[in-house]
Amino acid sequence: MTGLVTFRLGAREYATPLHAVREVVRLEGLADLPGMTPPLAGVLDLRGTALPVLDLRVGAGPGARGDVLVLEQPAGHVTAWLTRG
């Protein structure tokens, strides 16, 4: 049996396999990128590694705060918003 990590976006609940989750981190701010367009909210510096942060909510951007779920993907790390900022 595979464990799941569940999270809410608005009124809906989602799940991802536990083995795909690297960690959950508190977001203290994002770096802006020139020409950035949604759903890219910015870049997170996670211990020296630049990770793109995708905004799965509405209205976030540079300077936003909240929790981020860092997922391991074959092509690299992908990050996603979890909470209201």
C-alpha positions in Angstrom: 0.0 0.0 0.0 1.3 3.5 -0.9 1.0 6.3 1.6 -0.5 9.6 0.5 0.1 13.2 1.5 -3.2 15.2 1.3 -3.6 19.0 1.0 -6.3 21.5 0.3 -6.6 24.1 -2.4 -9.6 26.2 -1.7 -12.5 23.9 -0.9 -11.0 20.8 -2.7 -8.7 18.2 -1.2 -5.9 16.6 -3.3 -3.4 13.8 -2.7 0.1 12.9 -4.0 2.1 9.7 -3.3 4.3 10.0 -0.2 7.3 8.7 -2.0 7.1 11.8 -4.4 7.4 14.3 -1.5 10.9 15.5 -0.7 9.8 17.9 2.1 7.3 20.6 3.2 8.9 24.0 3.8 7.8 27.3 5.2 7.9 29.9 2.4 9.6 33.1 3.5 9.5 34.9 0.1 10.2 34.4 -3.5 12.6 35.8 -6.0 11.0 37.5 -9.0 11.9 36.6 -12.6 11.7 39.0 -15.5 8.8 38.1 -17.8 7.3 35.7 -15.3 3.8 34.6 -16.1 1.2 32.5 -14.2 1.3 29.9 -12.9 4.9 30.6 -12.0 4.9 32.6 -8.8 8.7 33.0 -8.5 11.8 31.1 -7.5 12.5 29.6 -4.0 16.2 29.4 -2.8 16.1 26.1 -1.0 19.6 25.7 0.6 21.3 26.9 -2.5 19.1 25.2 -5.1 16.7 27.4 -7.1 13.3 25.8 -7.4 10.4 27.2 -9.5 7.2 27.7 -7.4 3.9 27.2 -9.1 1.0 29.1 -7.8 -2.0 26.7 -7.6 -3.9 29.4 -5.8 -5.0 32.9 -7.0 -3.2 36.1 -6.2 0.3 35.1 -4.9 3.6 36.3 -6.2 6.9 37.7 -5.0 6.9 38.3 -1.2 4.1 35.7 -0.7 4.3 33.5 2.4 2.8 30.0 3.1 3.8 26.4 3.0 5.3 24.7 -0.1 5.2 21.0 -0.9 8.5 20.1 -2.7 7.9 17.1 -5.0 10.6 14.9 -6.5 10.0 14.4 -10.3 12.2 12.5 -12.8 13.0 15.8 -14.6 13.9 17.6 -11.3 12.1 19.3 -8.4 8.7 20.9 -8.8 7.1 23.0 -6.1 3.5 23.8 -5.4 1.6 26.1 -3.0 -0.3 24.5 -0.2 -1.7 27.2 2.1 -3.2 30.6 2.0 -0.4 33.2 2.4 
